[in-house]
Amino acid sequence: MPPLANRLGIWQMKWELEDLGFRYTDPEKYREIAEHITAKGDARQAEIDEIINSFECLLSKADIKSKISGRPKHIYSIYMKMRNKDKSFDAIRDLRAIRIIVDNIETCYRVLGLVHMNYQPIPGEFDDYIAAKRIIIINRCILRLYIKMANP
């Protein structure tokens, strides 16, 4: 069911289904991750809001129109990152996701340049789905940045 929700663009449902399934298939690991993120819950959302405000100011100064949103990463997503990268929870740095939507590809690359000039990218953590044409048309770049916050 989560892959179907993903294809339909029903992201919230996908995340809820993944977390719910994970809660029952590996309750111990689910509880471990949930305890880590619950302790930082309110702070994570406040940091997301701060990052969004920072990006809005940066893009406004460059006269770039965009829609910016953010969310904390969900439990199953964090688990998969831990498993795929063979890392502990404390070693996972991207517990937040920020999405910047712009009108066209040229502006997307302008935003990417501005973000890279103002924030330190994490080496090896950049995926360009615009240049790397795929069967499914996804016009986006995914990058991970070091942003100084009280908590990761």
C-alpha positions in Angstrom: 0.0 0.0 0.0 2.8 2.6 0.7 4.2 2.3 -2.8 0.7 3.0 -4.2 0.2 6.0 -1.9 3.7 7.2 -3.1 2.8 7.0 -6.8 -0.5 8.8 -6.1 1.3 11.6 -4.4 -0.4 10.9 -1.0 2.8 11.4 0.9 1.3 11.7 4.4 -0.6 8.5 4.0 2.5 6.7 2.7 4.5 7.9 5.8 1.7 6.9 8.2 1.4 3.4 6.5 5.2 2.8 6.6 5.4 3.9 10.3 2.4 1.8 11.2 3.8 -1.3 9.5 7.2 -0.8 11.0 5.7 -0.4 14.5 4.3 -3.9 14.2 7.1 -5.7 12.3 10.0 -4.4 14.5 8.4 -2.9 17.6 11.7 -2.7 19.5 13.5 -0.7 16.8 10.4 1.5 16.3 10.3 2.3 20.0 14.1 3.1 20.1 13.8 5.6 17.2 10.5 7.0 18.5 12.1 7.8 21.8 15.0 9.6 20.2 12.8 11.8 18.0 10.1 12.4 20.7 12.7 13.9 23.0 13.5 16.5 20.3 10.0 16.8 18.8 9.1 20.5 19.5 12.7 21.6 18.9 12.8 19.8 15.5 9.7 21.7 14.3 11.0 25.0 15.5 14.3 24.4 13.7 12.4 23.5 10.5 10.6 26.8 10.8 13.9 28.6 11.4 15.5 27.0 8.3 12.4 27.8 6.1 12.6 31.5 7.3 16.3 31.6 6.5 15.7 30.1 3.0 12.8 32.5 2.4 15.1 35.5 3.2 17.9 34.2 1.0 15.6 33.6 -2.0 13.7 36.9 -1.5 17.0 38.8 -1.7 17.7 37.1 -5.0 14.2 37.9 -6.2 13.3 34.2 -6.6 9.7 33.2 -6.2 9.3 29.9 -4.5 7.1 27.8 -2.2 9.0 26.4 0.8 7.8 23.7 3.1 9.4 21.4 5.7 8.7 18.4 7.8 10.5 16.2 10.3 11.5 12.9 8.8 9.3 10.0 9.9 10.4 6.9 11.9 10.5 4.4 9.1 12.5 6.7 6.9 15.0 7.2 9.6 15.2 3.5 10.2 15.8 2.8 6.5 18.6 5.4 6.4 20.2 3.8 9.5 19.9 0.4 7.9 21.1 1.3 4.4 24.0 3.3 5.6 24.8 1.0 8.6 24.7 3.9 11.0 23.3 4.5 14.5 20.6 7.0 15.1 23.1 9.5 16.5 25.1 9.3 13.2 22.1 10.3 11.0 22.3 14.0 10.3 19.3 14.7 8.2 16.3 14.3 10.4 14.4 17.2 8.7 13.3 17.7 5.1 12.9 21.0 3.4 11.3 21.3 0.0 11.8 24.4 -2.2 9.5 24.5 -5.2 10.2 26.9 -8.1 8.7 27.4 -11.5 11.4 26.0 -13.8 14.6 24.1 -14.1 16.8 27.2 -14.5 15.5 28.6 -11.3 16.0 25.3 -9.6 19.7 25.4 -10.4 19.9 29.1 -9.3 18.4 28.1 -6.0 20.9 25.2 -5.7 23.8 27.6 -6.3 22.5 30.1 -3.7 22.0 27.3 -1.1 25.5 25.9 -1.8 27.1 29.3 -1.5 25.4 30.0 1.9 25.3 26.5 3.5 27.9 23.8 3.6 26.8 20.7 1.5 27.6 17.3 2.9 30.1 15.6 0.5 28.5 12.8 -1.6 25.0 13.7 -0.5 23.6 15.3 -3.7 21.2 13.7 -6.2 20.4 15.5 -9.4 17.2 14.0 -10.8 17.0 16.7 -13.5 20.2 16.0 -15.3 20.0 12.2 -14.6 16.9 11.5 -16.8 14.9 8.7 -15.5 11.8 6.8 -16.8 9.7 8.6 -14.2 9.9 12.3 -14.8 11.1 13.9 -11.6 12.5 17.4 -11.9 14.3 17.9 -8.6 17.6 18.0 -6.9 18.1 16.5 -3.5 20.9 17.8 -1.3 21.9 17.5 2.3 23.5 20.4 4.1 25.2 21.1 7.4 23.1 23.7 9.2 24.1 24.7 12.6 21.3 24.0 15.0 21.1 23.0 18.7 20.2 19.4 17.8 20.6 17.5 14.5 
